[in-house]
Amino acid sequence: MNAADVRAMSDDQLKEELLKLKKEQFNLRFQRASGQLENTARIRKLRRTIARIETARTERSAQESKGS
């Protein structure tokens, strides 16, 4: 998921996607700790996608506060 995809989502969609990604991140941490994780690059991609969503949410809240 790239930044353009994230910006195209609504606030509710972003919140829902963030929750889903954080659950997946939690599961990947357990897999890594137990030695069952095969695709270690997935953790890095997941962290970056979460950061993109958080950044988009911060930008939107900054625009809303600036506009009011």
Backbone as XML, in Angstrom:
<?xml version="1.0"?>
<chain id="A" units="angstrom">
  <residue number="1" name="MET">
    <atom name="N" x="0.847" y="-1.172" z="0.000"/>
    <atom name="CA" x="0.000" y="0.000" z="0.000"/>
    <atom name="C" x="0.894" y="1.237" z="0.000"/>
  </residue>
  <residue number="2" name="ASN">
    <atom name="N" x="0.675" y="2.104" z="-0.977"/>
    <atom name="CA" x="1.497" y="3.304" z="-1.050"/>
    <atom name="C" x="0.754" y="4.512" z="-0.473"/>
  </residue>
  <residue number="3" name="ALA">
    <atom name="N" x="1.438" y="5.630" z="-0.438"/>
    <atom name="CA" x="0.884" y="6.825" z="0.192"/>
    <atom name="C" x="-0.377" y="7.321" z="-0.520"/>
  </residue>
  <residue number="4" name="ALA">
    <atom name="N" x="-0.427" y="7.192" z="-1.825"/>
    <atom name="CA" x="-1.613" y="7.632" z="-2.566"/>
    <atom name="C" x="-2.838" y="6.804" z="-2.184"/>
  </residue>
  <residue number="5" name="ASP">
    <atom name="N" x="-2.643" y="5.505" z="-1.997"/>
    <atom name="CA" x="-3.751" y="4.643" z="-1.567"/>
    <atom name="C" x="-4.252" y="5.050" z="-0.192"/>
  </residue>
  <residue number="6" name="VAL">
    <atom name="N" x="-3.322" y="5.360" z="0.694"/>
    <atom name="CA" x="-3.684" y="5.736" z="2.064"/>
    <atom name="C" x="-4.436" y="7.051" z="2.070"/>
  </residue>
  <residue number="7" name="ARG">
    <atom name="N" x="-3.987" y="8.010" z="1.292"/>
    <atom name="CA" x="-4.645" y="9.321" z="1.261"/>
    <atom name="C" x="-6.042" y="9.246" z="0.661"/>
  </residue>
  <residue number="8" name="ALA">
    <atom name="N" x="-6.277" y="8.245" z="-0.194"/>
    <atom name="CA" x="-7.582" y="8.101" z="-0.840"/>
    <atom name="C" x="-8.625" y="7.499" z="0.098"/>
  </residue>
  <residue number="9" name="MET">
    <atom name="N" x="-8.180" y="6.925" z="1.206"/>
    <atom name="CA" x="-9.106" y="6.277" z="2.142"/>
    <atom name="C" x="-9.787" y="7.306" z="3.046"/>
  </residue>
  <residue number="10" name="SER">
    <atom name="N" x="-10.981" y="6.928" z="3.511"/>
    <atom name="CA" x="-11.690" y="7.789" z="4.459"/>
    <atom name="C" x="-11.109" y="7.574" z="5.856"/>
  </residue>
  <residue number="11" name="ASP">
    <atom name="N" x="-11.507" y="8.421" z="6.788"/>
    <atom name="CA" x="-11.020" y="8.302" z="8.165"/>
    <atom name="C" x="-11.400" y="6.961" z="8.783"/>
  </residue>
  <residue number="12" name="ASP">
    <atom name="N" x="-12.621" y="6.527" z="8.541"/>
    <atom name="CA" x="-13.069" y="5.245" z="9.092"/>
    <atom name="C" x="-12.281" y="4.083" z="8.488"/>
  </residue>
  <residue number="13" name="GLN">
    <atom name="N" x="-12.029" y="4.160" z="7.194"/>
    <atom name="CA" x="-11.252" y="3.107" z="6.541"/>
    <atom name="C" x="-9.834" y="3.063" z="7.092"/>
  </residue>
  <residue number="14" name="LEU">
    <atom name="N" x="-9.242" y="4.236" z="7.327"/>
    <atom name="CA" x="-7.889" y="4.281" z="7.878"/>
    <atom name="C" x="-7.841" y="3.658" z="9.268"/>
  </residue>
  <residue number="15" name="LYS">
    <atom name="N" x="-8.830" y="3.985" z="10.074"/>
    <atom name="CA" x="-8.875" y="3.451" z="11.434"/>
    <atom name="C" x="-9.014" y="1.931" z="11.415"/>
  </residue>
  <residue number="16" name="GLU">
    <atom name="N" x="-9.871" y="1.441" z="10.540"/>
    <atom name="CA" x="-10.096" y="0.012" z="10.414"/>
    <atom name="C" x="-8.840" y="-0.707" z="9.902"/>
  </residue>
  <residue number="17" name="GLU">
    <atom name="N" x="-8.202" y="-0.139" z="8.902"/>
    <atom name="CA" x="-6.979" y="-0.723" z="8.336"/>
    <atom name="C" x="-5.853" y="-0.721" z="9.366"/>
  </residue>
  <residue number="18" name="LEU">
    <atom name="N" x="-5.738" y="0.338" z="10.125"/>
    <atom name="CA" x="-4.711" y="0.428" z="11.156"/>
    <atom name="C" x="-4.903" y="-0.658" z="12.213"/>
  </residue>
  <residue number="19" name="LEU">
    <atom name="N" x="-6.122" y="-0.866" z="12.617"/>
    <atom name="CA" x="-6.419" y="-1.910" z="13.592"/>
    <atom name="C" x="-6.044" y="-3.292" z="13.052"/>
  </residue>
  <residue number="20" name="LYS">
    <atom name="N" x="-6.387" y="-3.540" z="11.801"/>
    <atom name="CA" x="-6.070" y="-4.825" z="11.167"/>
    <atom name="C" x="-4.556" y="-5.035" z="11.087"/>
  </residue>
  <residue number="21" name="LEU">
    <atom name="N" x="-3.823" y="-3.993" z="10.710"/>
    <atom name="CA" x="-2.374" y="-4.107" z="10.577"/>
    <atom name="C" x="-1.689" y="-4.304" z="11.925"/>
  </residue>
  <residue number="22" name="LYS">
    <atom name="N" x="-2.200" y="-3.639" z="12.952"/>
    <atom name="CA" x="-1.600" y="-3.802" z="14.276"/>
    <atom name="C" x="-1.819" y="-5.220" z="14.819"/>
  </residue>
  <residue number="23" name="LYS">
    <atom name="N" x="-2.973" y="-5.807" z="14.512"/>
    <atom name="CA" x="-3.216" y="-7.196" z="14.907"/>
    <atom name="C" x="-2.253" y="-8.132" z="14.180"/>
  </residue>
  <residue number="24" name="GLU">
    <atom name="N" x="-2.051" y="-7.872" z="12.893"/>
    <atom name="CA" x="-1.115" y="-8.690" z="12.125"/>
    <atom name="C" x="0.304" y="-8.541" z="12.654"/>
  </residue>
  <residue number="25" name="GLN">
    <atom name="N" x="0.675" y="-7.327" z="13.021"/>
    <atom name="CA" x="2.001" y="-7.085" z="13.580"/>
    <atom name="C" x="2.182" y="-7.855" z="14.891"/>
  </residue>
  <residue number="26" name="PHE">
    <atom name="N" x="1.158" y="-7.874" z="15.705"/>
    <atom name="CA" x="1.193" y="-8.610" z="16.960"/>
    <atom name="C" x="1.439" y="-10.103" z="16.695"/>
  </residue>
  <residue number="27" name="ASN">
    <atom name="N" x="0.707" y="-10.646" z="15.725"/>
    <atom name="CA" x="0.866" y="-12.062" z="15.391"/>
    <atom name="C" x="2.256" y="-12.357" z="14.828"/>
  </residue>
  <residue number="28" name="LEU">
    <atom name="N" x="2.786" y="-11.456" z="14.022"/>
    <atom name="CA" x="4.124" y="-11.661" z="13.469"/>
    <atom name="C" x="5.188" y="-11.631" z="14.559"/>
  </residue>
  <residue number="29" name="ARG">
    <atom name="N" x="5.002" y="-10.790" z="15.571"/>
    <atom name="CA" x="5.959" y="-10.763" z="16.680"/>
    <atom name="C" x="5.981" y="-12.105" z="17.408"/>
  </residue>
  <residue number="30" name="PHE">
    <atom name="N" x="4.819" y="-12.698" z="17.604"/>
    <atom name="CA" x="4.758" y="-14.006" z="18.244"/>
    <atom name="C" x="5.418" y="-15.078" z="17.381"/>
  </residue>
  <residue number="31" name="GLN">
    <atom name="N" x="5.166" y="-15.012" z="16.083"/>
    <atom name="CA" x="5.783" y="-15.983" z="15.183"/>
    <atom name="C" x="7.309" y="-15.860" z="15.206"/>
  </residue>
  <residue number="32" name="ARG">
    <atom name="N" x="7.799" y="-14.638" z="15.237"/>
    <atom name="CA" x="9.242" y="-14.425" z="15.270"/>
    <atom name="C" x="9.840" y="-14.962" z="16.569"/>
  </residue>
  <residue number="33" name="ALA">
    <atom name="N" x="9.162" y="-14.727" z="17.673"/>
    <atom name="CA" x="9.667" y="-15.175" z="18.967"/>
    <atom name="C" x="9.691" y="-16.698" z="19.067"/>
  </residue>
  <residue number="34" name="SER">
    <atom name="N" x="8.723" y="-17.352" z="18.429"/>
    <atom name="CA" x="8.667" y="-18.814" z="18.505"/>
    <atom name="C" x="9.440" y="-19.487" z="17.371"/>
  </residue>
  <residue number="35" name="GLY">
    <atom name="N" x="10.033" y="-18.696" z="16.494"/>
    <atom name="CA" x="10.841" y="-19.258" z="15.407"/>
    <atom name="C" x="10.031" y="-19.758" z="14.234"/>
  </residue>
  <residue number="36" name="GLN">
    <atom name="N" x="8.781" y="-19.362" z="14.113"/>
    <atom name="CA" x="7.923" y="-19.831" z="13.028"/>
    <atom name="C" x="7.813" y="-18.844" z="11.877"/>
  </residue>
  <residue number="37" name="LEU">
    <atom name="N" x="8.405" y="-17.686" z="12.006"/>
    <atom name="CA" x="8.276" y="-16.651" z="10.984"/>
    <atom name="C" x="9.167" y="-16.973" z="9.798"/>
  </residue>
  <residue number="38" name="GLU">
    <atom name="N" x="8.570" y="-17.047" z="8.622"/>
    <atom name="CA" x="9.335" y="-17.361" z="7.418"/>
    <atom name="C" x="9.682" y="-16.112" z="6.621"/>
  </residue>
  <residue number="39" name="ASN">
    <atom name="N" x="8.747" y="-15.181" z="6.524"/>
    <atom name="CA" x="8.981" y="-13.973" z="5.736"/>
    <atom name="C" x="9.288" y="-12.813" z="6.679"/>
  </residue>
  <residue number="40" name="THR">
    <atom name="N" x="10.558" y="-12.637" z="7.002"/>
    <atom name="CA" x="10.939" y="-11.605" z="7.966"/>
    <atom name="C" x="10.779" y="-10.193" z="7.394"/>
  </residue>
  <residue number="41" name="ALA">
    <atom name="N" x="10.790" y="-10.065" z="6.091"/>
    <atom name="CA" x="10.627" y="-8.750" z="5.461"/>
    <atom name="C" x="9.221" y="-8.203" z="5.671"/>
  </residue>
  <residue number="42" name="ARG">
    <atom name="N" x="8.271" y="-9.074" z="5.946"/>
    <atom name="CA" x="6.883" y="-8.641" z="6.145"/>
    <atom name="C" x="6.764" y="-7.706" z="7.342"/>
  </residue>
  <residue number="43" name="ILE">
    <atom name="N" x="7.572" y="-7.919" z="8.365"/>
    <atom name="CA" x="7.531" y="-7.070" z="9.557"/>
    <atom name="C" x="7.902" y="-5.634" z="9.176"/>
  </residue>
  <residue number="44" name="ARG">
    <atom name="N" x="8.947" y="-5.489" z="8.398"/>
    <atom name="CA" x="9.400" y="-4.161" z="7.986"/>
    <atom name="C" x="8.347" y="-3.468" z="7.126"/>
  </residue>
  <residue number="45" name="LYS">
    <atom name="N" x="7.761" y="-4.187" z="6.168"/>
    <atom name="CA" x="6.734" y="-3.602" z="5.301"/>
    <atom name="C" x="5.513" y="-3.177" z="6.116"/>
  </residue>
  <residue number="46" name="LEU">
    <atom name="N" x="5.171" y="-4.003" z="7.077"/>
    <atom name="CA" x="4.026" y="-3.711" z="7.930"/>
    <atom name="C" x="4.257" y="-2.450" z="8.752"/>
  </residue>
  <residue number="47" name="ARG">
    <atom name="N" x="5.449" y="-2.325" z="9.340"/>
    <atom name="CA" x="5.781" y="-1.134" z="10.129"/>
    <atom name="C" x="5.692" y="0.123" z="9.280"/>
  </residue>
  <residue number="48" name="ARG">
    <atom name="N" x="6.168" y="0.041" z="8.070"/>
    <atom name="CA" x="6.146" y="1.220" z="7.194"/>
    <atom name="C" x="4.733" y="1.580" z="6.759"/>
  </residue>
  <residue number="49" name="THR">
    <atom name="N" x="3.911" y="0.585" z="6.514"/>
    <atom name="CA" x="2.523" y="0.857" z="6.153"/>
    <atom name="C" x="1.783" y="1.494" z="7.320"/>
  </residue>
  <residue number="50" name="ILE">
    <atom name="N" x="2.026" y="1.006" z="8.529"/>
    <atom name="CA" x="1.426" y="1.597" z="9.721"/>
    <atom name="C" x="1.864" y="3.056" z="9.851"/>
  </residue>
  <residue number="51" name="ALA">
    <atom name="N" x="3.126" y="3.328" z="9.590"/>
    <atom name="CA" x="3.634" y="4.698" z="9.676"/>
    <atom name="C" x="2.969" y="5.588" z="8.635"/>
  </residue>
  <residue number="52" name="ARG">
    <atom name="N" x="2.741" y="5.059" z="7.433"/>
    <atom name="CA" x="2.058" y="5.842" z="6.396"/>
    <atom name="C" x="0.647" y="6.216" z="6.839"/>
  </residue>
  <residue number="53" name="ILE">
    <atom name="N" x="-0.052" y="5.271" z="7.432"/>
    <atom name="CA" x="-1.417" y="5.535" z="7.879"/>
    <atom name="C" x="-1.422" y="6.555" z="9.009"/>
  </residue>
  <residue number="54" name="GLU">
    <atom name="N" x="-0.516" y="6.399" z="9.961"/>
    <atom name="CA" x="-0.419" y="7.350" z="11.075"/>
    <atom name="C" x="-0.087" y="8.751" z="10.564"/>
  </residue>
  <residue number="55" name="THR">
    <atom name="N" x="0.792" y="8.837" z="9.584"/>
    <atom name="CA" x="1.164" y="10.130" z="9.010"/>
    <atom name="C" x="-0.035" y="10.781" z="8.335"/>
  </residue>
  <residue number="56" name="ALA">
    <atom name="N" x="-0.789" y="9.995" z="7.573"/>
    <atom name="CA" x="-1.971" y="10.536" z="6.897"/>
    <atom name="C" x="-3.005" y="11.032" z="7.910"/>
  </residue>
  <residue number="57" name="ARG">
    <atom name="N" x="-3.185" y="10.286" z="8.990"/>
    <atom name="CA" x="-4.133" y="10.708" z="10.025"/>
    <atom name="C" x="-3.666" y="11.996" z="10.698"/>
  </residue>
  <residue number="58" name="THR">
    <atom name="N" x="-2.367" y="12.117" z="10.940"/>
    <atom name="CA" x="-1.823" y="13.329" z="11.555"/>
    <atom name="C" x="-1.982" y="14.529" z="10.623"/>
  </residue>
  <residue number="59" name="GLU">
    <atom name="N" x="-1.712" y="14.311" z="9.325"/>
    <atom name="CA" x="-1.872" y="15.397" z="8.348"/>
    <atom name="C" x="-3.314" y="15.885" z="8.314"/>
  </residue>
  <residue number="60" name="ARG">
    <atom name="N" x="-4.243" y="14.959" z="8.343"/>
    <atom name="CA" x="-5.667" y="15.344" z="8.290"/>
    <atom name="C" x="-6.073" y="16.121" z="9.523"/>
  </residue>
  <residue number="61" name="SER">
    <atom name="N" x="-5.622" y="15.688" z="10.692"/>
    <atom name="CA" x="-5.994" y="16.397" z="11.914"/>
    <atom name="C" x="-5.347" y="17.777" z="11.942"/>
  </residue>
  <residue number="62" name="ALA">
    <atom name="N" x="-4.137" y="17.910" z="11.389"/>
    <atom name="CA" x="-3.494" y="19.211" z="11.327"/>
    <atom name="C" x="-4.241" y="20.149" z="10.399"/>
  </residue>
  <residue number="63" name="GLN">
    <atom name="N" x="-4.724" y="19.617" z="9.270"/>
    <atom name="CA" x="-5.495" y="20.435" z="8.332"/>
    <atom name="C" x="-6.810" y="20.882" z="8.948"/>
  </residue>
  <residue number="64" name="GLU">
    <atom name="N" x="-7.443" y="19.988" z="9.687"/>
    <atom name="CA" x="-8.717" y="20.330" z="10.312"/>
    <atom name="C" x="-8.533" y="21.421" z="11.368"/>
  </residue>
  <residue number="65" name="SER">
    <atom name="N" x="-7.481" y="21.318" z="12.162"/>
    <atom name="CA" x="-7.258" y="22.322" z="13.197"/>
    <atom name="C" x="-6.814" y="23.650" z="12.584"/>
  </residue>
  <residue number="66" name="LYS">
    <atom name="N" x="-6.105" y="23.586" z="11.468"/>
    <atom name="CA" x="-5.660" y="24.798" z="10.797"/>
    <atom name="C" x="-6.831" y="25.502" z="10.118"/>
  </residue>
  <residue number="67" name="GLY">
    <atom name="N" x="-7.773" y="24.699" z="9.600"/>
    <atom name="CA" x="-8.938" y="25.245" z="8.914"/>
    <atom name="C" x="-9.964" y="25.855" z="9.851"/>
  </residue>
  <residue number="68" name="SER">
    <atom name="N" x="-9.997" y="25.437" z="11.102"/>
    <atom name="CA" x="-11.000" y="25.959" z="12.021"/>
    <atom name="C" x="-10.572" y="27.226" z="12.708"/>
  </residue>
</chain>
